[in-house]
Amino acid sequence: MKEKVEHKSNAKEILSQAQNNKQVCFMKVGLKQGELAAKEVTNLGAVDTGRMRASASFSIGENEVIVGNTAEYAIFVTLGTRRMEARPFMQNSINNYLDTYRDIIKEHMKKGF
């Protein structure tokens, strides 16, 4: 005679935990990128008043973190002008620290499981 086995799905809770973890990851990555962008601004010698260094921003989309800088002249520092060499602090703060972002994601995506 076969025993009756009851099954309870935890799919809803697992998906909810994964979604929460994803939001935490996005928040942590956005904050870390702002910190690293400030570091890159300093390393590239693009600091006068410190305003651009303090103007890192980010927003969280459905499946992405959108990073930027609210200083109106950040684009000119990043891309350069006829009279000023480009100092791509935003690109550097992403490309030079990919392992850091991966570590943040690995650490926070497994929480609660």
N, C-alpha and C positions, 0 to 999 in steps of 0.2 A: 504494500500500500504506500502510495506517495504521500509525503508530508506536504501540507500546504505552506508555501512560503509567501510571506507578505513583503511587499516592496513599497518603500516610500521614496519618492523622488525628492532630491535636494537641489534639483536644477535651478529653481527660482532663487534660492539662497546663494548658490554658487555664482550665478550670473550677477546677482546684486553685489556680492562681495567683490567680484572682478571689476564691476563698473565703479564701485567706490575706490578700489585700489588704483584704477586707471586715472581717476580724477586727482587722487593724491599724487600720483606720479607726475601728472601734468603740472600740478602746482609746484612740486619740488623742482622739477626741471626748469620751469619758468623762473623761479627764484634763483636757482643756481646760475642760470644763464645771465641774469642781471648782474650777479656778483662777478662772474667771469668777464662780462663785457666791461665792467668798471676796471677790472684788472688789466684788460687789454688796452683800454683807453690810456691808462697810466703807462703801461709798457711801451706804447707807441709814441709817447710824448705829446698826446693830444689834450693835455689838461692846461687850462688857463684859470678858469674860475671854479671848476669842479661841477658845473651845472650839467654838462652832458654825461659825466660819469654817474651822476645821481638820477639821470632821467631814463634809465632802463625801464621798459614796460613789457607786459605780455598779456595775452588773452588766451582763453582755453576754448577751443572749438570742439566739435563732436569727436574727432579723432586726431587732433593736432594741438600743438602749442604754437601760438603765433607770437614771435618776439620782435621787439623794436626799440626805438628810442624816441622820446617825445621832444627832445631838443630840436628846434627847427633847423639848425645848422648841421645836425648829425649826418645827413645825406652828403653834404659837401666834404665833411671830414672823411667819410667812408669812401666816396668815389673820387675825391680830389677835384681840383678845378684847374684852370689854366695856370694859376699861380701857386697852387699847393698840391703836393704829392698826395695820392690816395693813402689813407691809413684805415684799412678795412677791419676795424675793431669788432664789428658784429660778426662777420664771417669767421674771423679768428676765434672769437669766443664760442663758436659752434664747432668748427672743424678741428680745432686744437684740443678739444675736450670731449670727443665722442665717447671715449671709454668712461669718463665720469658720468655722462648721461646714461649710458648702458648700466652702470653700477647702481645708479639711483632707481632705474626701472626694475632691475632684477631684485633689488632689496624690497621694494614696496609692492610689487605685483604678487609676491608670494605670501604677504601678510594675511592672516586669517584662514589660511589653508593648512 
